[in-house]
Amino acid sequence: MNSDDDLTPEAAAAEVGRAAWQVRRRARWPGWMFLVFAAIDFAFFVIVGSGNRTVSDALIPVPALLAAAIFLIAARQPVVGQDAQRINKPIAIAGIVTAVAGLVIYQTVMPQHFTGWLLLLAALMVSPYFVGAWRWLHL
């Protein structure tokens, strides 16, 4: 659009609405990031908790690599939503708390191999990220 175009009020309102929609869509990237993080974290917890030491040892650097990837992705995003601090901080804290609590539960009371309880525990450990994804994607 150039400055010589004469816009009707309706066309201007439509253009503003289109731009606002595009900004909102781009600002929702943390929701998709939380979904991907939850899926990778769930698989990580299940595989590491399944008891195969070779695979578990090979996957030890995954959380650090995932954190670095998330930082790089976040730094390259063109739009950061206004609600980022209000949503991301509690979700990150809840994710850390549930991961630590889940690891303590796994190490103290659960069998150290693959069971249905391991799947349930892994799902509970990543549930804050699903909540974060839902909050971002339903803004």
Contacts in CASP RR format, 6 or more apart in sequence:
PFRMAT RR
TARGET T0000
AUTHOR 0000-0000-0000
METHOD contacts of the structure
MODEL  1
MNSDDDLTPEAAAAEVGRAAWQVRRRARWPGWMFLVFAAIDFAFFVIVGS
GNRTVSDALIPVPALLAAAIFLIAARQPVVGQDAQRINKPIAIAGIVTAV
AGLVIYQTVMPQHFTGWLLLLAALMVSPYFVGAWRWLHL
1 15 0 8 1.000
7 15 0 8 1.000
23 79 0 8 1.000
24 139 0 8 1.000
26 77 0 8 1.000
26 78 0 8 1.000
26 79 0 8 1.000
27 79 0 8 1.000
27 80 0 8 1.000
27 81 0 8 1.000
27 82 0 8 1.000
27 139 0 8 1.000
28 136 0 8 1.000
28 137 0 8 1.000
28 139 0 8 1.000
29 73 0 8 1.000
29 77 0 8 1.000
29 79 0 8 1.000
30 74 0 8 1.000
30 84 0 8 1.000
30 87 0 8 1.000
30 88 0 8 1.000
30 132 0 8 1.000
30 136 0 8 1.000
31 132 0 8 1.000
31 133 0 8 1.000
31 135 0 8 1.000
31 136 0 8 1.000
31 137 0 8 1.000
32 133 0 8 1.000
32 136 0 8 1.000
32 137 0 8 1.000
33 70 0 8 1.000
33 73 0 8 1.000
33 74 0 8 1.000
34 91 0 8 1.000
34 129 0 8 1.000
34 130 0 8 1.000
34 132 0 8 1.000
34 133 0 8 1.000
34 136 0 8 1.000
35 129 0 8 1.000
35 130 0 8 1.000
35 133 0 8 1.000
37 66 0 8 1.000
37 70 0 8 1.000
37 126 0 8 1.000
37 129 0 8 1.000
38 126 0 8 1.000
38 129 0 8 1.000
38 130 0 8 1.000
38 133 0 8 1.000
40 62 0 8 1.000
40 66 0 8 1.000
41 63 0 8 1.000
41 66 0 8 1.000
41 99 0 8 1.000
41 125 0 8 1.000
41 126 0 8 1.000
41 129 0 8 1.000
42 122 0 8 1.000
42 123 0 8 1.000
42 125 0 8 1.000
42 126 0 8 1.000
44 59 0 8 1.000
44 62 0 8 1.000
44 63 0 8 1.000
45 118 0 8 1.000
45 121 0 8 1.000
45 122 0 8 1.000
45 125 0 8 1.000
45 126 0 8 1.000
46 114 0 8 1.000
46 118 0 8 1.000
46 119 0 8 1.000
46 122 0 8 1.000
47 55 0 8 1.000
47 56 0 8 1.000
47 59 0 8 1.000
48 55 0 8 1.000
48 56 0 8 1.000
48 59 0 8 1.000
49 56 0 8 1.000
49 106 0 8 1.000
49 112 0 8 1.000
49 113 0 8 1.000
49 114 0 8 1.000
49 118 0 8 1.000
50 56 0 8 1.000
50 113 0 8 1.000
50 114 0 8 1.000
50 118 0 8 1.000
51 112 0 8 1.000
51 113 0 8 1.000
51 114 0 8 1.000
83 136 0 8 1.000
83 139 0 8 1.000
87 132 0 8 1.000
87 135 0 8 1.000
87 136 0 8 1.000
91 128 0 8 1.000
91 129 0 8 1.000
91 131 0 8 1.000
91 132 0 8 1.000
91 135 0 8 1.000
94 128 0 8 1.000
94 131 0 8 1.000
95 125 0 8 1.000
95 126 0 8 1.000
95 128 0 8 1.000
95 129 0 8 1.000
98 124 0 8 1.000
98 125 0 8 1.000
98 126 0 8 1.000
98 127 0 8 1.000
98 128 0 8 1.000
99 125 0 8 1.000
101 125 0 8 1.000
102 121 0 8 1.000
102 124 0 8 1.000
102 125 0 8 1.000
105 121 0 8 1.000
106 112 0 8 1.000
106 118 0 8 1.000
106 121 0 8 1.000
110 117 0 8 1.000
110 118 0 8 1.000
110 121 0 8 1.000
111 117 0 8 1.000
END
